[in-house]
Amino acid sequence: MSGKYELIICEKPNASLKVAEALADKKPIKKTVGKVSYYEIEHGGKKIVVACAVGHLFNLAEKDKKKGWSYPIFSYEWRPSYQVSKSALFSKSYVDIIKKLSKDAGEVVNACDFDIEGSTIGFNVIRFICDKTDGKRMKYSTLTKDELVESYEHAMPHLDFPQIESGVTRHSLDWLWGLNLSRALTLSVKNSTGMFKLLSTGRVQGPTLKILSEREKEISAFKSVPFWEIELLGENKNKEGISAWYKQDKFWEKSKAEIVLKNCKGKKAFVSSLELKEFKQKTPNPFDLTSLQIEAYAVLGISPQRTLEIAQDLYTNGWISYPRTSSQKLPESIGYKKILKGLSKIFPKETLFLLNKDKLIPNNGKKEDPAHPAIYPTGELPGKIDDKAASLHELIVRRFFATFGDDAVRETLTVEIDVNKELFIAKGTRTKERGWHELYEKFVKLEDEELPKLNLKDEININEIKIHDKETKPPARYNEASIIKEMEKNNIGTKATRSTIVQNLFDRNYISDKPIVVTYLGMKTVEALEKYCPEVLDVSLTRKFEEDMDSIQEGKKKGEEVIVEAKDFLTKALDHFKKKEKEIGKELGQAAIETRDKEVFIGKCPVCKEGNLQMRRGKFGLFAACDKYEQGCKTTFALPKNGKVKGAEKDCDICCYPMVLIFRAKRKPQELCINPNCESKKAEEERLRKLVEGKKCPNCGSQLVIKNGFYGPFLACPGYPKCKYIEKIPK
């Protein structure tokens, strides 16, 4: 190897520190230029420099860019990210440092994450900055010392070119799709209405929005159908309550339900059969990224995008394995016992139980990923981290434990109750043996529903038999987790990009709320594209390109032929679009205005009675103002600053002023009247005043005062910061 040293390129600063510490025979020498650090080390007598990128140092941009926008554009090139986006200006110093270091480097090693993105990032650094065509490739799934040393000692002698080609092709496709279609949409509005409204769609974004809009159409078209159910409420001989439902379930004609009610009137009820069924509940599979995002959303209320961000931080700190994986398998090579011993300091009971088992065999799932195993804790313990990161880490740890646990045993008791030959069914399920539930603890979302003790032919004392009026419900809306699951099912997007695609739809105002509602703009965008350019929303076409990407990675297809196919498709689609540009732009422009007006609308102005109160953003945050300001109405109202605000589409029952909804994480939306002098608020203020009278701080004896926090008012000691006593206000 010529050159003074070997240069290792990592993906992020944190990873470069971990690699340097793992490989260094002695303590790494840290060198800092400005805000950029790199490390000089020796490993087995060899001099090594470990440097880092900050994600993508290069991005695609339009080649020979002309003044103004036009489409289609098929000429593009890789450029340094700081030249493409102002937000990436900070990355220039990283490019400069790597360029300087590469001059004396004999060999370069790509130690970025072993996935499509990491391969692309490293390849661009090696070819554009280091001016080399090849290098070594490290492959690891955790940033632990042992694995990093193993990865370096057994590095691949060449770059992973099939994965690189797949990554470069994916970037090209996404750029071609995103730039051309987004420009087409934006220019259609500008050219037909004169209004500039930035609209976007893409290879995955469009089909995802279509899936959401199809569900929205189903909900809008749904017509509820009434049905009736009959419930028996009674007691056993020990006066323990029991609820049973008529065996037939739904009645679509009320008259038939009333006949059953008549047959039961004044009759006795007896237990006519008892059936006890025992079943095993298998241990869960290890987490892949999608199942982690779905579970974190369900049990912790963390959005899929935030889950990925937190998991990435946990990984770069060396506490969990690489999160961007589609595998549900834990190979024996990761060292189950070593990980458990590492976790024993904070989970002594669980780890002792598992280490005492004869064999440790995880309940691996079906999904595989050739690059990485399922997500698992490394056994290295985090220090002080924020609550969400700590909760997600514990979820990953406990899922790891649970996969090695024993099956849980549950049993269901089905009781049939006979009332004059009319049969009612009651069911109860309980857990007999907790098994893996003991290891998964608070994340087990199952509740036991036990029936009271009953024997065959026992008489049930009937308290009431009643008919419930019900109606069929429309299909449920998607939430952030279920739409990602649907995207995976349709094989659109990648495990690493799906949550970002959904977030983009929120950011572009195509969707809103939780569960997800498609906005008027989102619906009109899909309608316009379906009418004039339906090809770009085709889920099967997007799936086909995803399969092409897999074929490139497997060496079965060339990237260039996939890009040629994409250009041919876009040429035809955009030509079709251009012919209908004015019609599309007119519809989308109107939709953008209506969506904006609906988004900011709070209600009718209670002062001038003519204008509408709309949300405005000022120097001190959001406020509500009348849109008849120019006509002389200066009405304004303060709006809450501790959550997302939206018009409630209703007026206060007491003062008739408009109401707003306040959305906060993991809490139900709160309704609030915007009138600061509303009698409802005065009554609450009086209640709080009486509540605090004479209440003393138990620590220092001071009179407690009412303070307002993120989640509303609370009682606090006025002696803060010396005394930090606080107390919840009873409802």
C-alpha positions in Angstrom: 0.0 0.0 0.0 1.5 3.3 -1.1 0.7 6.4 0.9 1.2 7.4 4.5 -1.9 5.8 5.9 -5.2 4.1 5.3 -8.3 6.4 5.2 -11.6 5.0 6.7 -14.8 6.9 5.8 -17.8 6.7 8.2 -21.3 7.9 7.6 -21.7 10.1 10.7 -19.4 11.8 13.3 -20.6 9.5 16.1 -19.8 6.4 14.0 -16.2 7.6 13.2 -15.5 8.0 17.0 -16.8 4.5 17.6 -14.7 3.0 14.8 -11.6 4.9 15.9 -12.0 3.8 19.6 -12.6 0.2 18.5 -9.6 -0.1 16.2 -7.0 1.9 18.1 -4.2 0.0 19.8 -3.9 3.0 22.1 -6.1 6.1 22.6 -7.1 7.8 19.3 -5.6 11.2 18.6 -8.5 13.6 17.9 -7.8 16.3 15.3 -10.3 19.1 14.9 -10.5 21.7 12.1 -13.3 24.2 12.7 -16.2 22.1 13.8 -15.0 18.9 11.9 -13.1 16.2 13.8 -11.2 13.2 12.6 -9.0 10.6 14.3 -5.4 9.3 13.9 -4.9 5.8 15.2 -2.6 2.8 14.9 -4.0 -0.7 14.5 -1.6 -3.6 14.5 1.2 -1.2 13.6 -0.7 0.2 10.6 -1.4 4.0 10.5 -5.1 4.8 10.0 -7.1 8.0 9.7 -10.8 7.8 10.5 -12.9 10.6 9.0 -16.6 11.0 8.4 -19.3 12.4 6.1 -22.6 13.9 7.5 -24.9 11.7 5.5 -25.1 12.5 1.8 -22.2 14.9 0.8 -23.4 14.7 -2.8 -26.9 15.0 -4.4 -28.4 15.0 -7.8 -29.0 18.4 -9.5 -30.1 19.6 -12.9 -27.3 19.8 -15.4 -26.9 23.0 -17.5 -29.7 24.7 -15.5 -31.6 27.3 -17.5 -33.3 30.4 -16.0 -36.9 29.6 -15.0 -38.6 26.2 -14.6 -39.5 23.8 -17.4 -40.1 20.1 -17.9 -39.3 17.4 -18.8 -35.7 17.5 -17.5 -33.6 14.4 -18.0 -30.1 15.9 -17.8 -28.7 15.7 -14.3 -25.4 15.2 -12.4 -24.0 14.6 -9.0 -22.9 17.8 -7.2 -21.7 18.5 -3.7 -24.8 18.9 -1.4 -23.6 22.4 -0.3 -24.0 23.5 -4.0 -27.5 22.0 -4.3 -29.1 23.3 -1.0 -28.4 26.2 1.3 -29.4 24.0 4.2 -26.3 21.8 3.4 -23.7 24.6 3.4 -22.2 23.2 6.6 -21.2 20.0 4.7 -18.6 21.9 2.7 -16.1 21.7 5.6 -16.5 17.9 5.7 -15.8 17.7 2.0 -12.7 19.9 2.4 -11.3 17.8 5.3 -11.8 14.5 3.4 -10.2 16.0 0.3 -7.1 17.1 2.3 -6.8 13.7 4.1 -7.2 11.7 0.9 -4.1 13.2 -0.7 -1.8 11.1 1.5 -4.0 8.1 1.7 -2.8 4.9 0.1 -6.1 3.0 0.5 -9.7 4.0 1.3 -12.2 2.0 3.2 -16.0 2.6 3.1 -17.2 2.1 6.7 -20.6 3.7 6.1 -23.8 1.8 7.1 -24.0 -1.4 5.1 -27.2 -0.6 3.1 -28.0 1.1 -0.2 -27.7 4.6 1.2 -24.4 3.9 3.0 -22.9 2.3 -0.1 -24.0 5.3 -2.2 -22.6 7.8 0.3 -19.3 6.1 0.6 -19.0 5.5 -3.2 -19.6 9.2 -3.9 -17.0 10.2 -1.4 -14.4 7.7 -2.8 -15.0 8.7 -6.5 -15.6 12.4 -6.2 -13.4 13.5 -3.3 -10.7 10.8 -3.1 -10.5 10.4 -6.8 -10.4 6.6 -6.6 -12.5 3.9 -8.4 -12.5 1.3 -5.7 -11.8 0.6 -2.1 -12.4 -1.9 0.8 -15.8 -2.3 2.3 -16.6 -2.9 6.0 -19.8 -4.7 6.9 -21.2 -4.5 10.5 -24.6 -4.4 12.2 -23.6 -2.9 15.6 -21.1 -0.2 16.6 -19.6 -2.5 19.3 -15.8 -2.9 19.6 -15.7 -6.6 18.8 -17.9 -6.4 15.7 -16.1 -3.3 14.4 -12.7 -5.1 14.8 -14.1 -8.2 13.1 -15.5 -6.0 10.3 -12.2 -4.3 9.7 -10.1 -7.4 9.9 -12.4 -9.2 7.4 -13.3 -6.2 5.2 -14.5 -7.0 1.7 -11.5 -6.3 -0.7 -13.7 -4.3 -3.1 -16.7 -2.0 -2.9 -20.1 -3.6 -3.1 -20.8 -2.5 -6.6 -24.2 -4.2 -7.2 -25.6 -2.4 -4.1 -24.0 0.9 -5.2 -25.6 0.6 -8.6 -29.0 -0.1 -7.0 -28.5 3.0 -4.8 -27.4 5.3 -7.6 -30.3 4.1 -9.8 -32.8 4.7 -7.0 -31.6 8.2 -6.5 -31.8 8.8 -10.3 -35.4 7.5 -10.5 -36.5 9.5 -7.5 -34.9 12.6 -8.8 -36.4 12.2 -12.3 -39.9 11.4 -10.9 -39.9 14.0 -8.1 -38.5 17.0 -10.0 -40.5 16.5 -13.2 -43.9 15.7 -11.7 -43.6 18.3 -9.0 -42.6 21.0 -11.5 -45.5 19.9 -13.8 -48.0 20.3 -10.9 -46.6 23.6 -9.7 -46.3 25.1 -13.2 -49.9 24.0 -14.1 -51.2 26.2 -11.2 -48.9 29.1 -12.0 -49.6 29.1 -15.7 -53.4 28.8 -15.4 -54.0 31.0 -12.3 -50.9 33.1 -11.9 -50.6 31.8 -8.3 -47.4 30.1 -7.1 -48.2 27.1 -4.9 -45.4 24.6 -4.5 -47.0 21.1 -5.1 -45.1 17.9 -5.2 -45.5 14.2 -6.0 -43.1 11.4 -6.6 -42.5 7.8 -7.6 -43.7 6.6 -4.2 -45.5 9.7 -2.8 -48.2 9.7 -5.5 -49.2 6.0 -5.2 -49.2 6.4 -1.3 -51.5 9.4 -1.5 -53.8 7.4 -3.9 -54.1 4.6 -1.3 -55.1 7.1 1.3 -57.5 8.8 -1.0 -59.2 5.5 -1.9 -59.9 4.9 1.8 -61.2 8.5 2.1 -63.6 7.8 -0.8 -64.8 4.6 0.8 -65.5 6.5 4.0 -67.3 9.3 2.2 -69.4 6.8 0.1 -70.2 4.6 3.1 -73.9 4.5 4.0 -74.6 3.2 7.5 -77.1 0.4 7.9 -79.0 0.0 11.2 -78.9 -3.3 13.0 -79.9 -4.5 16.5 -78.2 -6.7 19.1 -79.7 -8.1 22.3 -77.9 -8.2 25.6 -78.8 -10.2 28.7 -77.6 -8.7 32.0 -77.8 -11.0 35.0 -76.2 -12.5 38.1 -75.1 -15.9 39.3 -76.2 -17.2 42.7 -73.3 -15.3 44.4 -74.6 -12.0 43.0 -71.7 -11.7 40.5 -72.6 -9.9 37.3 -72.7 -11.5 33.9 -73.3 -10.1 30.4 -74.3 -12.3 27.5 -75.2 -11.5 23.9 -77.8 -13.2 21.7 -76.3 -16.0 19.8 -77.5 -14.8 16.4 -75.4 -11.6 16.8 -76.9 -8.9 14.5 -80.6 -8.5 13.6 -81.2 -6.6 10.4 -84.9 -6.2 11.2 -85.9 -4.8 14.6 -89.2 -6.7 14.6 -87.3 -10.0 14.8 -85.3 -8.8 17.8 -88.5 -7.7 19.5 -89.9 -11.3 19.0 -86.9 -12.7 20.9 -87.4 -10.1 23.6 -91.1 -11.1 23.9 -90.2 -14.8 24.1 -87.8 -14.1 27.0 -90.2 -11.9 29.0 -90.8 -13.4 32.4 -88.9 -16.6 31.7 -86.0 -18.2 33.7 -82.5 -18.4 32.5 -80.2 -21.5 32.9 -76.6 -22.3 31.9 -77.2 -24.9 29.1 -73.5 -25.5 28.1 -70.0 -24.7 29.2 -67.0 -25.0 26.9 -63.4 -24.4 28.1 -60.7 -24.1 25.4 -57.0 -23.7 26.1 -54.7 -22.2 23.6 -51.0 -21.2 23.3 -50.0 -17.6 22.4 -46.6 -17.9 20.7 -43.7 -15.7 21.6 -43.4 -12.7 19.3 -40.9 -12.4 16.4 -37.8 -10.2 16.7 -38.3 -6.6 15.4 -37.6 -5.6 11.8 -37.9 -1.8 11.2 -41.6 -1.8 10.2 -42.8 -4.0 13.1 -40.8 -1.7 15.5 -42.4 1.4 14.1 -45.9 -0.2 14.3 -45.4 -1.4 17.9 -43.8 1.9 19.1 -46.8 3.8 17.7 -49.3 1.4 19.4 -47.7 1.1 22.8 -45.6 4.4 23.1 -47.5 6.8 20.8 -44.2 7.6 18.9 -44.6 8.3 15.2 -42.9 6.0 12.7 -40.6 8.8 11.5 -39.6 9.7 15.1 -39.1 6.0 15.9 -36.6 5.7 13.1 -34.7 8.9 14.2 -34.5 7.7 17.8 -33.5 4.1 16.8 -30.8 5.6 14.6 -29.4 7.5 17.6 -29.5 4.4 19.7 -27.6 2.6 17.0 -24.9 5.2 16.5 -24.3 5.2 20.2 -23.7 1.5 20.1 -26.8 0.5 22.2 -28.8 -1.4 19.5 -28.1 -3.0 16.2 -28.7 -1.4 12.8 -32.4 -0.4 12.7 -32.9 -0.2 8.9 -33.5 -3.9 8.4 -36.3 -6.0 7.1 -35.1 -9.2 8.9 -37.0 -10.9 11.7 -34.2 -13.3 12.4 -31.6 -13.3 15.2 -28.6 -15.5 14.2 -26.7 -17.3 17.0 -23.5 -15.5 15.9 -24.6 -12.3 17.6 -23.9 -13.9 21.0 -27.2 -14.2 22.9 -25.5 -14.9 26.3 -23.0 -12.1 26.0 -25.9 -9.6 25.3 -27.9 -11.0 28.2 -25.0 -10.6 30.6 -24.5 -7.0 29.5 -28.2 -6.3 30.1 -28.2 -8.0 33.5 -27.3 -4.8 35.4 -30.6 -3.2 34.7 -32.7 -6.3 34.0 -31.4 -8.9 36.6 -34.6 -10.9 36.9 -35.3 -11.4 33.2 -31.7 -12.1 32.2 -31.2 -14.6 35.1 -34.3 -16.5 33.9 -33.1 -16.6 30.3 -29.5 -17.5 31.1 -30.8 -20.5 33.2 -32.7 -21.9 30.2 -31.2 -25.1 28.7 -31.2 -23.6 25.2 -31.7 -20.1 23.9 -33.7 -20.3 20.7 -35.4 -17.1 19.4 -38.8 -17.3 17.7 -37.5 -16.0 14.4 -39.9 -14.7 11.8 -40.1 -15.4 8.1 -38.6 -12.1 6.8 -34.9 -12.0 5.9 -32.4 -9.3 5.0 -29.1 -10.4 3.5 -27.3 -7.3 5.0 -28.5 -7.2 8.6 -30.2 -9.3 11.3 -33.3 -8.3 13.2 -33.0 -5.3 15.6 -31.5 -6.3 19.0 -29.9 -4.6 22.0 -26.1 -4.9 22.0 -25.8 -5.3 25.7 -24.1 -2.0 26.1 -26.2 0.2 28.4 -27.2 3.8 27.7 -26.5 6.5 30.3 -28.9 9.3 30.9 -31.1 9.7 27.8 -34.5 11.3 27.3 -37.7 9.5 28.2 -38.7 8.6 24.6 -35.3 7.2 23.8 -35.3 5.2 27.1 -38.8 3.8 26.4 -37.9 2.8 22.8 -34.7 1.1 24.1 -36.6 -0.8 26.7 -39.2 -1.9 24.1 -36.3 -3.3 21.9 -34.7 -5.0 25.0 -38.0 -6.5 26.1 -38.9 -7.8 22.6 -35.4 -9.4 22.5 -36.1 -11.1 25.8 -39.6 -12.1 24.8 -38.4 -13.9 21.6 -36.6 -16.4 23.8 -39.5 -16.8 26.3 -42.0 -19.6 26.7 -45.4 -19.6 25.0 -48.1 -18.0 27.1 -51.1 -20.2 27.9 -54.6 -18.7 27.8 -58.0 -20.2 28.1 -61.4 -19.1 26.9 -64.6 -20.1 28.7 -67.8 -20.0 26.5 -71.1 -20.1 28.4 -74.4 -20.7 26.7 -77.5 -19.4 28.6 -81.0 -20.7 27.7 -84.0 -18.4 28.2 -87.1 -20.2 26.9 -84.9 -21.8 24.1 -83.5 -18.4 23.1 -79.7 -18.8 23.5 -77.3 -16.1 24.7 -73.5 -16.4 24.7 -71.0 -15.1 27.3 -67.2 -15.4 26.8 -64.3 -14.8 29.2 -60.6 -15.2 28.5 -57.8 -15.4 31.1 -54.1 -16.0 31.1 -53.1 -19.3 32.9 -49.4 -19.1 32.3 -47.9 -15.7 31.5 -44.8 -17.2 29.7 -43.2 -14.4 27.6 -45.7 -11.9 29.0 -43.4 -11.8 32.1 -40.5 -10.7 29.9 -42.4 -8.2 27.7 -44.2 -6.7 30.8 -46.0 -3.4 30.3 -45.9 -3.7 26.5 -48.3 -6.6 26.6 -51.6 -5.1 25.5 -53.9 -7.9 26.6 -56.5 -7.8 29.3 -58.2 -10.8 31.0 -62.0 -10.8 31.0 -63.0 -13.5 33.5 -66.5 -14.8 33.9 -67.9 -15.5 37.4 -68.0 -19.1 38.6 -70.7 -21.0 36.8 -71.9 -24.7 36.6 -74.0 -26.5 34.1 -77.8 -25.9 34.8 -77.1 -23.0 37.2 -79.9 -20.5 37.2 -79.0 -17.0 36.1 -81.0 -14.2 37.8 -82.1 -11.9 34.9 -81.8 -8.1 35.7 -82.5 -6.9 32.2 -82.7 -8.0 28.6 -82.4 -5.1 26.3 -82.1 -4.3 22.6 -79.2 -2.1 21.4 -79.7 0.1 18.4 -76.5 0.1 16.3 -75.4 0.9 12.8 -72.6 -0.4 10.6 -69.4 1.7 10.6 -67.2 2.8 7.7 -63.7 1.4 7.2 -61.2 2.8 9.7 -58.9 5.6 8.6 -55.2 4.8 8.3 -52.8 6.0 11.0 -49.1 6.7 10.5 -48.3 3.1 11.4 -51.0 1.3 9.4 -50.2 3.2 6.2 -46.6 2.2 6.5 -47.7 -1.4 6.9 -49.9 -1.0 3.7 -46.9 0.4 1.8 -44.8 -2.6 2.8 -47.7 -4.9 1.7 -47.8 -3.2 -1.7 -43.9 -3.2 -1.9 -43.7 0.5 -2.5 -40.9 2.6 -0.9 -38.2 1.0 1.3 -38.1 0.2 5.0 -35.9 3.3 5.5 -38.0 5.8 3.4 -41.6 5.0 4.0 -42.1 7.1 7.2 -40.4 10.0 5.4 -42.8 9.7 2.5 -45.8 9.9 4.9 -44.2 12.9 6.6 -43.8 14.6 3.2 -47.5 14.2 2.6 -48.2 16.0 5.9 -45.7 18.7 5.1 -47.3 19.4 1.7 -50.7 19.6 3.3 -52.1 16.6 1.3 -53.0 14.9 4.6 -53.7 16.0 8.1 -54.8 14.8 11.6 -54.5 11.5 13.4 -55.9 9.2 12.2 -55.0 10.4 8.7 -57.6 12.5 6.8 -56.8 13.4 3.2 -57.3 17.2 2.7 -59.3 18.8 -0.1 -56.0 19.6 -1.8 -54.8 16.0 -1.5 -58.1 14.6 -2.9 -58.1 17.1 -5.8 -54.5 16.4 -6.6 -55.3 12.7 -6.9 -58.5 13.4 -8.9 -56.6 15.6 -11.3 -53.8 13.1 -11.9 -56.3 10.2 -12.2 -58.2 12.2 -14.8 -55.3 13.5 -16.9 -52.2 11.4 -16.0 -53.3 8.2 -14.1 -50.0 6.4 -14.9 -48.1 8.3 -12.2 -50.3 7.0 -9.5 -50.1 3.4 -10.5 -49.1 1.3 -7.4 -48.1 -1.7 -9.6 -45.7 0.5 -11.7 -44.0 1.7 -8.5 -43.8 -1.9 -7.3 -42.3 -2.9 -10.6 -39.5 -0.4 -10.3 -38.9 -1.6 -6.7 -38.5 -5.1 -8.0 -36.1 -3.8 -10.7 -34.0 -2.2 -7.9 -33.8 -5.6 -6.1 -32.7 -7.2 -9.5 -29.9 -4.7 -9.8 -28.7 -5.5 -6.3 -28.8 -9.2 -7.1 -26.8 -8.5 -10.3 -29.6 -9.6 -12.6 -30.3 -6.2 -14.2 -28.4 -3.1 -15.1 -29.3 0.3 -13.7 -29.0 2.1 -17.0 -31.7 0.0 -18.6 -34.1 0.8 -15.7 -33.4 4.5 -16.0 -34.0 4.4 -19.8 -37.4 2.7 -19.1 -38.2 5.5 -16.6 -37.4 8.2 -19.0 -39.5 6.7 -21.8 -42.4 6.4 -19.3 -42.1 10.0 -18.1 -41.7 11.4 -21.6 -45.1 10.0 -22.5 -46.8 10.8 -19.2 -45.6 14.4 -19.2 -46.5 15.0 -22.8 -50.0 13.8 -21.9 -49.9 16.1 -18.8 -48.9 19.2 -20.8 -51.8 18.9 -23.1 -54.2 19.2 -20.1 -52.0 21.6 -18.1 -54.5 24.5 -17.9 -57.4 22.3 -16.8 -55.2 20.6 -14.1 -53.8 23.9 -12.9 -57.3 25.5 -12.6 -58.6 22.6 -10.4 -55.5 22.4 -8.3 -55.3 26.2 -7.8 -58.8 26.3 -6.5 -58.2 23.3 -4.3 -55.1 25.0 -2.8 -57.0 28.1 -1.9 -59.9 26.2 -0.4 -57.6 23.9 1.6 -55.7 26.9 2.9 -58.9 28.8 3.9 -60.3 25.7 5.6 -57.0 25.0 7.5 -57.0 28.5 9.0 -60.8 28.9 9.5 -62.0 29.1 13.1 -65.5 30.5 12.9 -67.6 33.5 12.2 -66.4 36.8 13.8 -68.6 37.3 16.9 -68.0 41.1 16.8 -68.7 42.3 13.2 -70.8 39.2 12.4 -69.7 39.4 8.7 -66.1 38.3 8.6 -64.4 35.0 9.4 -61.9 34.4 12.2 -58.8 33.0 10.8 -55.5 31.8 12.3 -52.6 34.1 11.8 -49.0 33.8 12.8 -47.4 36.9 14.5 -44.3 37.8 16.3 -45.5 36.0 19.5 -47.0 33.0 17.8 -50.5 32.1 16.6 -53.5 34.3 17.1 -57.0 34.6 15.6 -58.1 37.7 13.6 -61.1 38.7 11.6 -60.5 38.7 7.8 -62.5 42.0 7.5 -59.5 43.8 9.0 -59.3 46.2 6.0 -62.9 47.0 6.4 -62.3 48.1 10.0 -62.9 45.0 12.1 -59.8 44.8 14.4 -61.0 41.7 16.4 -58.3 39.4 17.6 -58.0 36.6 20.1 -55.0 34.8 21.6 -54.6 31.2 20.8 -52.9 28.4 22.9 -49.2 28.0 22.3 -48.8 24.5 23.7 -50.2 22.4 20.9 -51.5 22.2 17.3 -54.6 24.4 17.0 -57.5 23.7 14.6 -61.1 25.1 14.3 -63.6 22.9 16.1 -66.3 23.7 13.6 -68.7 24.5 16.5 -69.6 27.4 18.8 -69.5 27.5 22.6 -72.8 26.5 24.2 -72.5 29.3 26.8 -71.2 32.4 24.9 -71.6 31.4 21.3 -68.0 32.3 20.4 -66.2 29.8 18.1 -64.3 26.9 19.7 -60.9 25.5 18.8 -59.3 22.0 19.2 -55.9 21.7 20.8 -53.9 18.6 19.8 -51.1 17.4 22.0 -49.0 14.3 21.8 -50.6 11.2 23.4 -53.6 13.2 24.6 -57.2 13.5 23.3 -57.9 16.7 21.5 -59.1 19.4 24.0 -62.0 21.7 23.1 -61.6 25.4 24.1 -63.7 28.5 23.7 -61.6 31.4 22.3 -63.5 34.0 24.4 -61.3 34.8 27.4 -64.3 36.2 29.3 -66.5 33.2 28.7 -68.6 32.3 31.8 -67.3 28.7 31.6 -63.7 30.0 32.2 -64.8 32.2 35.0 -66.5 29.3 36.7 -63.3 27.2 36.4 -61.2 30.1 37.7 -63.5 30.4 40.7 -63.2 26.6 41.3 -59.4 26.8 41.2 -59.4 29.8 43.5 -61.4 28.0 46.1 -59.4 24.9 45.7 -56.1 26.6 46.4 -57.4 28.6 49.5 -55.5 27.5 52.6 -53.4 24.9 50.7 -49.9 24.9 52.0 -46.7 23.4 50.6 -45.9 20.3 52.6 -42.2 21.0 52.3 -41.8 24.7 53.2 -45.3 25.8 54.4 -45.8 28.5 51.7 -49.3 29.1 50.3 -49.6 27.2 47.0 -50.3 29.1 43.8 -51.9 28.2 40.5 -49.5 27.9 37.5 -50.1 27.1 33.9 -47.9 24.5 32.2 -47.8 22.6 28.9 -50.7 20.4 30.0 -52.8 23.1 31.7 -53.0 24.5 35.2 -51.3 22.9 38.3 -50.6 23.8 41.9 -47.0 24.8 42.7 -44.9 26.2 45.5 -44.0 29.9 44.9 -40.6 29.2 46.4 -39.2 27.8 43.1 -36.3 27.0 42.4 -35.4 26.4 46.1 -38.7 24.4 46.6 -40.0 22.5 43.6 -43.2 21.0 45.0 -46.0 20.6 42.5 -49.4 19.0 42.8 -52.0 18.0 40.2 -55.4 19.7 40.2 -58.2 17.3 40.7 -60.8 17.2 38.0 
